[in-house]
Amino acid sequence: MKYFSLNNRAHFATFEEAVVRGLAPDKGLYFPQEIQKLPDSFFKNLNALSKTEIGYEAIKNFIGKEIPKPELEKIVENTLNFDFPLVKLEKDVSVLELFHGPTLAFKDVGAKFMASSLGYFIKKGNLGKVTVLVATSGDTGGAVANGFLGVQGIDVVILYPKGKVSEIQEKQLTRLGQNITALEVEGAFDECQQMVKRAFLDEDIAQQRKLTSANSINVARWLPQMFYYLLAYKQLENKNKNTVFSVPSGNFGNICAGLVAQKLGLPIQHFVAANNANDVITRYFNTEDYAPKPSIQTISNAMDVGDPSNFVRILELFENDFSNLKNIISSYSFDDEQTKEAIKKVFQEMGYVMDPHGAVGYLGLKAFQKENPDYSGVFLETAHPVKFLETVEKVISEKVEIPTELAELNKREKKALQISDYEELKAFLLN
């Protein structure tokens, strides 16, 4: 499979090159040259297939022969070695729980797949040491840290905005040690992301370090997220009814992967991009004017993104046809008070505890169904509510049980370096 840069269609890379580089030399995101539709029989027979078989069939054409079948099957099996239950809450409303992985967040899937893929390429070739440089607004950092922990030949450097991730999220990326370094940045997530992108284009750094990114801009982080849309569809009670997926959206890699699954032939009719108060995309759907703006802090912090990187991939999927885009995607925005009310309502009426991101997804689904009552809907619960303990417990007025794997983190010391600007990041990378 070849990948081209969305900034320069004449620039091509193999899957391995796209994974190792992260971004194209011209700062463009990589995009597959083609998306081959899977046979209808694959979707009709999903119930008879294992998670590994489903994941392998979905991803194989994006990799081609660069990873042999037995190795790729092992990578997929390791990536999907936890549960992805679809839980029915009420008539035509189900929640896809994506928090049963090692860091209790949906990003475990992409992080594990990328770590295994990059580890394979390092073992087979002469890449030397690779530095994974990543910015996080919340869950990416912990998932990447866990996925790459102890992988030989890889150093991980994670930038996160000071005071703008939850306490548990911070513990997950600052208390592992080994090959993981956390950099606490004075600023918002957008500034962390800008620093990472700038570092990739810095020739001084390129001469000393081989950089790649583990944000969803990396194809090996982005594409595997389509797995759980397929696994959710397998669990649907009524596959004959129109179905909408409501996706809490920040950097838009998750929903973009769902749209790729649809391009593969997954019979899902519609998607909702559910935004918090960072409503750049919601406003775009209302005005057809894409106007990035500085992000603002919310209780659904992993979605605090003012200039979502992956939206350009969504535009490419729809050939920049706005009318076609609006036929498949709707977008709604909700503030913190609406999010809290949703958490409280669902807990009181259904006994189900949502995290703030899942609550935004729930609100997006209900808003769409109000306008389209003939749709059955699934919203994504992208993180365990315990990761937002203070917010959730205050809203539901009850304690949330802390999983044992998180309790272990409390025994470890926080290790993070403080930086405030790009020059300090550069100095660290060149040291």
Salt bridges, closest charged atoms under 4 A:
GLU16 OE1 - LYS124 NZ 3.41
GLU57 OE1 - LYS60 NZ 2.87
GLU90 OE1 - LYS366 NZ 3.40
ASP92 OD2 - LYS91 NZ 3.21
ASP92 OD2 - LYS241 NZ 2.91
GLU97 OE1 - HIS100 NE2 2.80
ASP139 OD1 - LYS387 NZ 2.74
ASP155 OD1 - LYS129 NZ 3.71
GLU167 OE2 - LYS171 NZ 3.38
GLU170 OE2 - LYS414 NZ 3.04
GLU184 OE1 - LYS414 NZ 3.49
GLU186 OE2 - LYS162 NZ 3.39
ASP202 OD2 - LYS426 NZ 3.22
ASP204 OD2 - LYS426 NZ 2.76
GLU237 OE1 - LYS88 NZ 3.57
ASP279 OD1 - ARG283 NE 3.08
ASP279 OD1 - LYS293 NZ 3.05
GLU316 OE1 - ARG9 NH2 2.49
GLU337 OE2 - LYS340 NZ 3.69
GLU349 OE1 - LYS345 NZ 3.28
ASP355 OD2 - HIS357 ND1 2.67
GLU393 OE1 - LYS399 NZ 3.77
GLU408 OE2 - LYS411 NZ 3.14
GLU423 OE2 - ARG198 NH2 3.83
